[in-house]
């Protein structure tokens, strides 16, 4: 298959609409990461997403819309959902609601709920308006790899697998949307993102955090949201997270890098801007300021993908406090590392 990588123009958006109506796949930019879309109401089209990504069928997808009237055929809309939509749509918030029978099981992984979102990216909205379809879309990467935040990332993973990639520049947020479930007794965040717990609680009151945010799913536990797999967002190299007091972490990174390099590994450290100079001999990769988790979130996936380009096989990373946007960063880093964590004090 020939994969076209095209800027978002009236002609390419019209092409995208024709492809989607014909049951084919289109990769498109959102404000969070790039998505890989198919007509959400076409079971065969949605199944082709899983084939292109190599994605497990027990991992649900998010349905993207451009107009709330589209929800009539997709889900039951609650009062709390309306308040959240008023506050955060279009934007990086996915809401899980009771599904309707029109939504194929393949979209929801057989669950009785469906995840819905209205993206804020102008290209995504233009494509959704052009095709007039609800579009099921996970991130446009091979399953388990870091999510793509540029059209080049998508092309690297999907060249020859899909017919079209719409280029809308780099993603603004850099991490996938916050996912909140309204299907239970209390609102519950299943996947943290740029819309934080405090922001949600200001709109709908107390919000719970799913226990699986900072741990792997337990045996038999279902993935109720995208991004809940044990190992996810992962580069080819082995990632290890280093926790502890700041100066101890810097020294531990130095020692761990030296040991890995002495054993012949292509090693590096992912560190905060403030520590790049201190780790200059450790192949440092700057992930942003320790005081700005939003910057770390924006850089994270691009950094992980860059490490694959450099063929790194051993990667040591600093961590951020799991608060606010930092919770989203640690959710992604934890899964990128398959929860492999070391206390700095144990290294010293």
Secondary structure, DSSP 8 states (H G I E B T S, - for coil): ---EEEE--HHHHHHHHHHHHTT--EEE--SSS-EEEEETT-HHHHHHHHHHHT--TTS--EEE-SSGGGGGGTB---HHHHHHHHHH-SSSEEEEEEB-TTS-HHHHTT-SEEEEE----HHHHHHHHHHTS-EEEEESSSTTS---SSHHHHHHHHTTT-SEEEE--S-SS-S--EEEE-SSSS-EEEE--SS-HHHHHHHHS--EE-GGGGS---TT----STT-SSS-S--SSEEEEEES-HHHHHHHHHHHHHHHHHTT--EEEEE-GGGTTTTGGG-EEE---TT-HHHHHHHHHHHHHHHHHTT--EEEE----SSTHHHHHHHHHHHHTTT-EEEHHHH-
